[in-house]
Amino acid sequence: MYNSEKYTEYPAEIMYYKESRTRMNYYFSYYHPRKIQVASFCLFDKPLLHPSRIMPVHDFVYMLDGEWSAGIGSETFTVYPDDVLILPANLPHVGIKPCSPNTRTMYFHIYAHECDEICDSKNYSNGVVLSSIIKADTAPNIKELFHKIILTQTNEAISSAYVNALLYELGELSQKRPKNSLAWDIHNFIISSDKILSNREIADHFSISTKTAEVAFKEEYACTIHSFVIDNKLKKAQQYLVDYPNMKMASIAAMLGFYDEFHFSKAFKSKFGLSPGVFRKMKKGSQQYGR
């Protein structure tokens, strides 16, 4: 996500961000040549905070492994594997939390076109309106296009064609986003929270009743809010057990918001069929022997 060029940087303490239901949309034209400034793969073997800065280029990131929290405008978000993060040019970006160890990404920077702009309406022609984060786990072609852009970046005509193809595909994917915007916002609020949220806390955050929240979420995702909250935390637990091999179980339980180590271990074993300690040993053995 980074290169050696200097950008306008801002200290994180002067940039205030809060969780918001409002998702900023940005219009990109795909009928103009797109010039790539830089494109590459990145591995962050140690936790690193995203720099607070403003760039003259659009930053497109595909998360391969790990997670990262950042902010832009009034938005804060955490990105996970197979998420696409878009940080538009000429807007302040800020790091919220360091990435997890061994986070891997693909990224490219493209120069902004005069037609690109922040927008409220989706009634734009000759281009695409995208939000800052797009889940691409159901669209392997998105990952493939990122890879092609990196490999062809020295050929301006070909790489530009791939960038415009990517913009189009991201637009198509965005149209398949859940029609229930409340359920979508609840989903994003859950995955960005450090706590094990109760239905009441989620409903209060959005100033709605618990029944409204529960019905909207279950209609969209075919599961209860509580089961999704716990499953999300347990998937994070798997990553923490691998990334932090020396961290005590009680500390991991606290990081994830569980009441104590006992409740964490019980939930983990119920979900995956083995205890957190056994899971960690299995993963450590697999890494040691290169499996």
FENVENLIN-V633353 format. One record per pair of residues at least 24 apart in sequence whose C-alpha atoms are under 10 Angstrom apart, sorted by sequence separation. I is the first residue (numbers start at 1). J is the second residue. D is the distance in Angstrom with one decimal. If there is no record, write none. Layout:
I_J_D ; I_J_D
//
This chain:
60_84_7.1 ; 61_85_5.0 ; 62_86_9.0 ; 70_94_5.7 ; 71_95_6.3 ; 81_105_8.8 ; 88_112_8.3 ; 89_113_9.7 ; 142_166_6.6 ; 145_169_9.4 ; 182_206_8.7 ; 232_256_9.8 ; 233_257_8.3 ; 60_85_5.9 ; 61_86_6.4 ; 69_94_9.0 ; 70_95_4.5 ; 71_96_6.5 ; 141_166_8.7 ; 142_167_9.4 ; 199_224_9.7 ; 233_258_8.9 ; 59_85_8.0 ; 60_86_4.8 ; 61_87_8.4 ; 69_95_6.4 ; 70_96_4.8 ; 71_97_9.8 ; 199_225_6.9 ; 230_256_9.7 ; 59_86_5.8 ; 60_87_6.5 ; 68_95_8.5 ; 69_96_5.2 ; 70_97_6.9 ; 89_116_9.2 ; 142_169_7.0 ; 186_213_7.8 ; 198_225_8.5 ; 199_226_7.0 ; 230_257_10.0 ; 237_264_9.2 ; 249_276_7.9 ; 58_86_7.3 ; 59_87_5.0 ; 60_88_8.4 ; 68_96_8.3 ; 69_97_5.1 ; 70_98_8.8 ; 88_116_9.1 ; 89_117_9.4 ; 141_169_8.2 ; 142_170_7.4 ; 186_214_9.7 ; 197_225_9.2 ; 198_226_7.1 ; 230_258_9.4 ; 249_277_8.1 ; 58_87_5.9 ; 59_88_6.3 ; 68_97_6.7 ; 69_98_6.9 ; 70_99_9.5 ; 88_117_8.9 ; 141_170_9.8 ; 183_212_9.9 ; 197_226_8.1 ; 248_277_9.9 ; 57_87_8.8 ; 58_88_4.6 ; 59_89_7.3 ; 67_97_9.5 ; 68_98_6.3 ; 69_99_7.0 ; 88_118_8.8 ; 139_169_8.9 ; 182_212_9.4 ; 183_213_7.5 ; 186_216_9.2 ; 187_217_7.9 ; 196_226_8.8 ; 199_229_9.6 ; 234_264_8.5 ; 238_268_8.9 ; 57_88_7.1 ; 58_89_4.5 ; 67_98_8.7 ; 68_99_4.3 ; 69_100_9.7 ; 139_170_9.2 ; 142_173_9.3 ; 182_213_7.8 ; 183_214_8.9 ; 186_217_7.4 ; 198_229_8.5 ; 233_264_9.7 ; 234_265_9.9 ; 237_268_8.3 ; 55_87_9.1 ; 56_88_8.6 ; 57_89_4.6 ; 58_90_8.3 ; 67_99_5.6 ; 68_100_6.8 ; 183_215_9.0 ; 184_216_9.3 ; 185_217_9.5 ; 197_229_7.0 ; 54_87_9.6 ; 55_88_8.2 ; 56_89_5.0 ; 57_90_7.3 ; 58_91_9.5 ; 66_99_7.0 ; 67_100_5.7 ; 183_216_5.5 ; 184_217_8.0 ; 196_229_6.5 ; 197_230_9.1 ; 234_267_7.8 ; 235_268_9.2 ; 3_37_9.9 ; 54_88_9.1 ; 55_89_5.5 ; 56_90_5.4 ; 57_91_9.8 ; 66_100_5.6 ; 67_101_8.8 ; 136_170_8.3 ; 139_173_7.6 ; 182_216_6.8 ; 183_217_4.7 ; 187_221_9.1 ; 195_229_9.2 ; 196_230_7.2 ; 230_264_9.9 ; 233_267_9.9 ; 234_268_6.3 ; 238_272_9.8 ; 246_280_10.0 ; 3_38_7.8 ; 54_89_7.1 ; 55_90_5.5 ; 56_91_8.6 ; 65_100_9.0 ; 66_101_7.1 ; 67_102_9.5 ; 68_103_8.2 ; 135_170_9.5 ; 138_173_8.8 ; 181_216_9.1 ; 182_217_7.7 ; 183_218_8.2 ; 190_225_8.9 ; 233_268_9.5 ; 234_269_9.8 ; 241_276_7.4 ; 245_280_7.3 ; 2_38_9.2 ; 3_39_9.3 ; 54_90_5.5 ; 55_91_7.2 ; 65_101_9.5 ; 66_102_6.6 ; 67_103_6.6 ; 128_164_9.9 ; 134_170_7.7 ; 180_216_7.2 ; 181_217_9.8 ; 183_219_8.4 ; 184_220_8.3 ; 190_226_10.0 ; 193_229_9.7 ; 196_232_9.4 ; 231_267_9.2 ; 235_271_9.6 ; 241_277_8.4 ; 244_280_9.6 ; 245_281_9.1 ; 1_38_9.5 ; 2_39_9.5 ; 3_40_9.5 ; 15_52_8.5 ; 53_90_9.2 ; 54_91_5.5 ; 55_92_7.9 ; 65_102_7.3 ; 66_103_4.3 ; 67_104_8.9 ; 106_143_8.7 ; 127_164_9.3 ; 130_167_8.5 ; 134_171_9.6 ; 136_173_7.6 ; 180_217_8.4 ; 183_220_6.5 ; 184_221_9.3 ; 191_228_9.3 ; 196_233_7.6 ; 230_267_8.1 ; 231_268_9.2 ; 234_271_7.9 ; 235_272_9.8 ; 242_279_8.9 ; 243_280_9.8 ; 1_39_8.6 ; 2_40_9.3 ; 12_50_9.9 ; 14_52_10.0 ; 53_91_8.2 ; 54_92_4.7 ; 55_93_8.6 ; 65_103_5.1 ; 66_104_6.6 ; 67_105_9.8 ; 108_146_8.0 ; 129_167_9.0 ; 135_173_8.4 ; 136_174_9.3 ; 182_220_9.6 ; 183_221_8.0 ; 187_225_8.6 ; 190_228_8.4 ; 191_229_7.8 ; 195_233_8.9 ; 230_268_9.4 ; 234_272_9.0 ; 238_276_7.9 ; 241_279_7.9 ; 242_280_6.3 ; 245_283_9.6 ; 1_40_8.1 ; 12_51_8.3 ; 13_52_9.7 ; 53_92_5.6 ; 54_93_6.3 ; 64_103_7.4 ; 65_104_5.0 ; 66_105_8.7 ; 107_146_7.3 ; 108_147_10.0 ; 128_167_6.8 ; 129_168_9.6 ; 131_170_9.7 ; 134_173_8.1 ; 135_174_8.5 ; 180_219_8.6 ; 181_220_9.6 ; 186_225_8.7 ; 190_229_6.4 ; 194_233_8.8 ; 237_276_8.4 ; 241_280_5.7 ; 242_281_9.2 ; 245_284_8.0 ; 1_41_8.3 ; 2_42_8.5 ; 11_51_8.7 ; 12_52_6.0 ; 52_92_7.0 ; 53_93_5.4 ; 54_94_9.0 ; 63_103_7.9 ; 64_104_5.2 ; 65_105_7.0 ; 106_146_6.8 ; 107_147_9.0 ; 127_167_8.2 ; 128_168_6.7 ; 130_170_7.4 ; 131_171_9.5 ; 134_174_7.0 ; 180_220_6.8 ; 190_230_9.9 ; 193_233_9.7 ; 231_271_7.9 ; 240_280_9.4 ; 241_281_9.3 ; 242_282_9.8 ; 1_42_6.9 ; 10_51_8.2 ; 11_52_6.3 ; 12_53_9.1 ; 52_93_5.3 ; 53_94_6.6 ; 63_104_6.4 ; 64_105_5.1 ; 106_147_7.4 ; 108_149_7.8 ; 127_168_7.8 ; 128_169_9.4 ; 129_170_9.1 ; 130_171_6.4 ; 133_174_9.8 ; 179_220_8.3 ; 187_228_8.6 ; 191_232_6.7 ; 230_271_9.4 ; 238_279_8.0 ; 239_280_9.8 ; 242_283_6.8 ; 1_43_9.6 ; 9_51_7.4 ; 10_52_5.2 ; 11_53_8.4 ; 51_93_7.5 ; 52_94_4.0 ; 53_95_9.3 ; 62_104_8.8 ; 63_105_4.7 ; 64_106_7.2 ; 107_149_9.1 ; 108_150_7.2 ; 128_170_8.3 ; 129_171_6.6 ; 130_172_9.9 ; 135_177_8.7 ; 178_220_7.0 ; 183_225_9.7 ; 187_229_8.9 ; 190_232_8.1 ; 191_233_8.3 ; 234_276_9.9 ; 238_280_8.2 ; 241_283_8.7 ; 242_284_7.4 ; 9_52_5.5 ; 10_53_5.5 ; 50_93_8.3 ; 51_94_6.0 ; 52_95_6.0 ; 62_105_5.5 ; 63_106_6.7 ; 88_131_9.9 ; 106_149_9.8 ; 107_150_7.8 ; 128_171_5.6 ; 130_173_9.7 ; 131_174_8.2 ; 134_177_8.8 ; 178_221_9.0 ; 190_233_9.5 ; 241_284_9.5 ; 7_51_9.9 ; 8_52_8.4 ; 9_53_3.8 ; 10_54_8.1 ; 50_94_6.4 ; 51_95_5.7 ; 52_96_9.3 ; 61_105_6.6 ; 62_106_5.1 ; 63_107_8.7 ; 86_130_8.4 ; 87_131_9.5 ; 88_132_8.1 ; 106_150_8.1 ; 127_171_8.7 ; 128_172_8.8 ; 130_174_7.1 ; 7_52_9.5 ; 8_53_5.2 ; 9_54_6.3 ; 49_94_8.7 ; 50_95_4.2 ; 51_96_9.4 ; 61_106_5.8 ; 62_107_6.1 ; 86_131_7.5 ; 87_132_6.5 ; 108_153_9.0 ; 129_174_8.6 ; 130_175_9.7 ; 191_236_9.7 ; 238_283_9.7 ; 242_287_9.6 ; 7_53_6.3 ; 8_54_5.2 ; 9_55_8.8 ; 49_95_5.4 ; 50_96_7.4 ; 60_106_8.4 ; 61_107_4.3 ; 62_108_9.2 ; 85_131_8.7 ; 86_132_4.8 ; 87_133_8.9 ; 128_174_9.5 ; 129_175_9.8 ; 6_53_9.5 ; 7_54_6.1 ; 8_55_6.8 ; 48_95_9.0 ; 49_96_7.2 ; 50_97_7.7 ; 51_98_9.9 ; 60_107_5.5 ; 61_108_6.8 ; 84_131_9.8 ; 85_132_5.8 ; 86_133_6.2 ; 2_50_9.1 ; 6_54_9.9 ; 7_55_5.5 ; 8_56_9.2 ; 24_72_8.9 ; 49_97_5.9 ; 50_98_6.8 ; 59_107_7.2 ; 60_108_5.5 ; 61_109_8.9 ; 84_132_8.1 ; 85_133_4.7 ; 86_134_8.3 ; 1_50_8.7 ; 2_51_9.0 ; 6_55_8.7 ; 7_56_7.9 ; 24_73_7.9 ; 48_97_8.2 ; 49_98_4.0 ; 50_99_7.9 ; 59_108_6.1 ; 60_109_6.4 ; 84_133_5.6 ; 85_134_6.7 ; 1_51_10.0 ; 5_55_9.7 ; 7_57_9.9 ; 23_73_9.6 ; 24_74_8.3 ; 47_97_8.9 ; 48_98_4.6 ; 49_99_6.4 ; 58_108_8.2 ; 59_109_4.7 ; 60_110_8.2 ; 83_133_6.8 ; 84_134_5.1 ; 85_135_8.9 ; 110_160_9.3 ; 23_74_8.5 ; 24_75_7.6 ; 47_98_5.2 ; 48_99_5.4 ; 49_100_9.7 ; 57_108_9.5 ; 58_109_5.4 ; 59_110_6.9 ; 83_134_5.8 ; 84_135_6.2 ; 19_71_9.4 ; 22_74_8.1 ; 23_75_6.9 ; 46_98_9.0 ; 47_99_5.0 ; 48_100_7.8 ; 57_109_5.8 ; 58_110_5.3 ; 59_111_9.2 ; 82_134_8.8 ; 83_135_4.5 ; 84_136_6.6 ; 17_70_9.6 ; 18_71_8.8 ; 21_74_9.5 ; 22_75_7.6 ; 23_76_9.7 ; 46_99_7.9 ; 47_100_5.3 ; 48_101_8.3 ; 56_109_9.3 ; 57_110_5.4 ; 58_111_6.3 ; 59_112_10.0 ; 82_135_6.4 ; 83_136_5.5 ; 84_137_9.5 ; 110_163_8.8 ; 17_71_6.8 ; 20_74_6.6 ; 21_75_8.3 ; 45_99_9.4 ; 46_100_7.2 ; 47_101_5.1 ; 55_109_9.5 ; 56_110_8.9 ; 57_111_4.6 ; 58_112_6.3 ; 79_133_7.5 ; 81_135_8.9 ; 82_136_5.3 ; 83_137_7.1 ; 16_71_9.2 ; 17_72_7.9 ; 18_73_9.5 ; 19_74_7.4 ; 20_75_5.9 ; 44_99_7.9 ; 45_100_8.3 ; 46_101_4.6 ; 47_102_8.0 ; 48_103_9.4 ; 56_111_6.9 ; 57_112_5.6 ; 58_113_9.7 ; 77_132_8.9 ; 78_133_9.0 ; 79_134_9.1 ; 80_135_8.7 ; 81_136_8.9 ; 82_137_5.0 ; 108_163_9.6 ; 15_71_9.3 ; 16_72_9.8 ; 17_73_7.5 ; 18_74_6.3 ; 19_75_6.1 ; 20_76_7.5 ; 44_100_8.2 ; 45_101_5.0 ; 46_102_6.4 ; 47_103_8.2 ; 55_111_9.7 ; 56_112_7.0 ; 57_113_9.4 ; 76_132_9.7 ; 77_133_8.0 ; 79_135_8.9 ; 81_137_7.9 ; 82_138_8.7 ; 2_59_9.4 ; 15_72_9.5 ; 16_73_9.0 ; 17_74_5.6 ; 18_75_6.7 ; 19_76_5.7 ; 20_77_9.5 ; 44_101_6.5 ; 45_102_4.1 ; 46_103_8.1 ; 55_112_10.0 ; 75_132_8.7 ; 80_137_10.0 ; 82_139_9.0 ; 1_59_7.5 ; 15_73_9.2 ; 16_74_8.1 ; 17_75_6.6 ; 18_76_6.5 ; 19_77_8.0 ; 43_101_9.1 ; 44_102_5.2 ; 45_103_6.6 ; 58_116_9.9 ; 82_140_8.8 ; 84_142_8.8 ; 1_60_8.4 ; 15_74_9.8 ; 16_75_10.0 ; 17_76_6.5 ; 18_77_9.7 ; 43_102_6.2 ; 44_103_5.2 ; 45_104_8.5 ; 83_142_10.0 ; 84_143_9.1 ; 195_254_9.2 ; 1_61_7.0 ; 26_86_9.3 ; 28_88_9.8 ; 42_102_9.7 ; 43_103_5.9 ; 44_104_6.4 ; 72_132_8.4 ; 82_142_9.1 ; 83_143_9.6 ; 194_254_9.6 ; 195_255_8.3 ; 196_256_7.2 ; 197_257_8.6 ; 1_62_9.7 ; 26_87_9.7 ; 27_88_9.8 ; 42_103_8.1 ; 43_104_4.6 ; 44_105_8.6 ; 71_132_9.6 ; 82_143_7.8 ; 194_255_7.1 ; 195_256_6.4 ; 196_257_5.3 ; 26_88_7.6 ; 42_104_5.6 ; 43_105_6.7 ; 84_146_10.0 ; 194_256_6.1 ; 195_257_4.7 ; 196_258_6.9 ; 25_88_9.9 ; 41_104_7.4 ; 42_105_5.2 ; 43_106_9.1 ; 193_256_9.2 ; 194_257_6.5 ; 195_258_8.1 ; 196_259_9.3 ; 41_105_5.8 ; 42_106_6.2 ; 193_257_9.5 ; 40_105_8.5 ; 41_106_4.5 ; 42_107_7.8 ; 40_106_6.0 ; 41_107_6.4 ; 39_106_7.7 ; 40_107_5.7 ; 41_108_8.9 ; 39_107_5.6 ; 40_108_6.5 ; 38_107_8.4 ; 39_108_4.0 ; 40_109_9.5 ; 38_108_5.6 ; 39_109_6.3 ; 37_108_7.5 ; 38_109_5.4 ; 39_110_8.8 ; 62_133_10.0 ; 36_108_7.1 ; 37_109_5.4 ; 38_110_7.5 ; 60_132_9.5 ; 61_133_9.6 ; 62_134_9.7 ; 36_109_5.8 ; 37_110_5.6 ; 38_111_9.9 ; 60_133_9.9 ; 62_135_9.8 ; 63_136_9.7 ; 35_109_8.6 ; 36_110_4.4 ; 37_111_6.7 ; 62_136_8.9 ; 35_110_5.6 ; 36_111_6.5 ; 34_110_6.6 ; 35_111_5.9 ; 36_112_9.9 ; 15_92_8.5 ; 17_94_8.9 ; 34_111_7.0 ; 35_112_8.7 ; 15_93_9.0 ; 16_94_9.2 ; 34_112_8.3 ; 35_113_9.5 ; 15_94_7.4 ; 17_96_8.8 ; 34_113_8.0 ; 64_143_8.9 ; 15_95_9.9 ; 33_113_9.0 ; 62_142_8.7 ; 63_143_9.2 ; 12_93_9.3 ; 13_94_9.7 ; 32_113_8.0 ; 62_143_7.2 ; 8_90_9.6 ; 10_92_8.1 ; 12_94_6.3 ; 9_92_8.5 ; 10_93_8.8 ; 11_94_8.5 ; 12_95_7.2 ; 29_112_10.0 ; 30_113_10.0 ; 32_115_9.3 ; 8_92_8.9 ; 9_93_9.0 ; 10_94_8.1 ; 11_95_9.9 ; 12_96_8.3 ; 28_112_8.9 ; 29_113_7.9 ; 62_146_7.4 ; 9_94_9.2 ; 28_113_8.2 ; 29_114_9.3 ; 30_115_9.8 ; 61_146_8.6 ; 62_147_9.6 ; 28_114_9.7 ; 29_115_6.4 ; 30_116_9.8 ; 60_146_9.0 ; 84_170_9.0 ; 28_115_7.1 ; 29_116_6.4 ; 27_115_7.9 ; 28_116_4.9 ; 29_117_9.3 ; 27_116_5.4 ; 28_117_7.1 ; 26_116_7.3 ; 27_117_5.3 ; 28_118_9.1 ; 26_117_5.7 ; 27_118_6.1 ; 25_117_8.8 ; 26_118_4.4 ; 27_119_6.3 ; 25_118_6.0 ; 26_119_5.5 ; 27_120_9.3 ; 24_118_7.4 ; 25_119_5.6 ; 26_120_8.2 ; 27_121_9.3 ; 32_126_9.7 ; 24_119_7.6 ; 25_120_6.4 ; 26_121_9.6 ; 27_122_8.4 ; 29_124_9.2 ; 30_125_9.9 ; 31_126_6.5 ; 32_127_9.6 ; 24_120_7.6 ; 25_121_8.3 ; 26_122_9.3 ; 28_124_9.5 ; 29_125_8.5 ; 30_126_6.6 ; 31_127_7.1 ; 23_120_9.4 ; 25_122_8.4 ; 27_124_7.8 ; 29_126_6.0 ; 30_127_5.1 ; 27_125_9.8 ; 28_126_8.8 ; 29_127_4.0 ; 30_128_7.3 ; 27_126_9.9 ; 28_127_5.5 ; 29_128_6.3 ; 27_127_6.9 ; 28_128_5.4 ; 29_129_8.8 ; 27_128_5.7 ; 28_129_6.3 ; 26_128_8.2 ; 27_129_4.4 ; 28_130_7.7 ; 1_104_9.9 ; 25_128_9.9 ; 26_129_5.4 ; 27_130_6.5 ; 1_105_7.6 ; 25_129_6.2 ; 26_130_5.4 ; 27_131_9.0 ; 1_106_7.7 ; 2_107_8.8 ; 24_129_9.9 ; 25_130_5.4 ; 26_131_6.3 ; 41_146_9.8 ; 1_107_5.8 ; 2_108_9.4 ; 3_109_9.8 ; 24_130_8.4 ; 25_131_4.6 ; 26_132_7.9 ; 40_146_9.4 ; 41_147_8.8 ; 1_108_7.5 ; 2_109_9.4 ; 23_130_9.8 ; 24_131_5.9 ; 25_132_7.1 ; 39_146_9.0 ; 40_147_8.8 ; 1_109_8.5 ; 23_131_6.5 ; 24_132_6.8 ; 25_133_9.9 ; 39_147_9.4 ; 23_132_7.6 ; 24_133_9.8 ; 40_149_9.0 ; 41_150_8.0 ; 79_188_9.9 ; 23_133_9.2 ; 39_149_7.4 ; 40_150_5.7 ; 78_188_8.5 ; 38_149_10.0 ; 39_150_5.1 ; 40_151_8.4 ; 77_188_7.8 ; 78_189_9.6 ; 80_191_9.3 ; 38_150_8.3 ; 39_151_8.4 ; 77_189_8.6 ; 79_191_9.0 ; 36_149_8.8 ; 39_152_9.3 ; 40_153_9.2 ; 76_189_9.8 ; 78_191_7.4 ; 79_192_8.5 ; 36_150_9.4 ; 39_153_6.8 ; 77_191_8.8 ; 78_192_5.4 ; 38_153_7.5 ; 39_154_9.7 ; 77_192_6.1 ; 78_193_8.9 ; 36_152_9.9 ; 37_153_8.5 ; 38_154_9.4 ; 76_192_8.3 ; 77_193_9.4 ; 36_153_6.5 ; 37_154_9.8 ; 35_153_8.7 ; 36_154_8.5 ; 35_154_9.9 ; 36_155_9.6 ; 35_155_9.8 ; 36_156_7.5 ; 35_156_6.5 ; 34_156_7.9 ; 35_157_8.7 ; 33_156_8.5 ; 34_157_8.5 ; 36_159_7.6 ; 69_192_8.2 ; 33_157_7.7 ; 34_158_9.9 ; 35_159_8.0 ; 36_160_7.6 ; 33_158_10.0 ; 34_159_7.9 ; 35_160_6.3 ; 33_159_9.3 ; 34_160_4.8 ; 33_160_5.7 ; 34_161_7.9 ; 36_163_8.9 ; 32_160_8.6 ; 33_161_7.6 ; 34_162_9.3 ; 35_163_9.0 ; 32_161_9.5 ; 34_163_6.9 ; 30_160_9.5 ; 31_161_9.7 ; 33_163_8.9 ; 34_164_7.4 ; 30_161_9.1 ; 33_164_8.0 ; 32_164_8.2 ; 30_163_8.3 ; 31_164_7.6 ; 30_164_5.1 ; 29_164_8.3 ; 30_165_8.0 ; 28_164_9.3 ; 30_166_9.3 ; 30_167_6.8 ; 29_167_8.5 ; 30_168_7.3 ; 101_239_9.5 ; 28_167_7.6 ; 29_168_9.5 ; 100_239_8.7 ; 101_240_9.1 ; 28_168_9.5 ; 100_240_8.3 ; 102_242_10.0 ; 103_243_9.6 ; 101_242_9.4 ; 102_243_7.4 ; 101_243_5.8 ; 28_171_9.7 ; 100_243_7.3 ; 101_244_8.1 ; 100_244_9.3 ; 80_236_9.9 ; 21_181_9.3 ; 21_182_8.7 ; 23_185_9.2 ; 21_184_9.6 ; 22_185_8.9 ; 21_185_6.2 ; 20_185_8.9 ; 21_186_8.9 ; 21_188_9.3 ; 21_189_8.7 ; 19_188_9.8 ; 20_189_8.9 ; 67_236_9.4 ; 19_189_7.8 ; 66_236_9.5 ; 67_239_9.5 ; 19_192_9.0 ; 66_239_7.7 ; 19_193_9.7 ; 65_239_9.6 ; 66_240_9.6 ; 66_243_9.1 ; 21_205_9.7 ; 20_205_9.8 ; 21_206_8.0 ; 19_205_9.5 ; 20_206_9.5 ; 46_243_9.6 ; 45_243_9.6
//
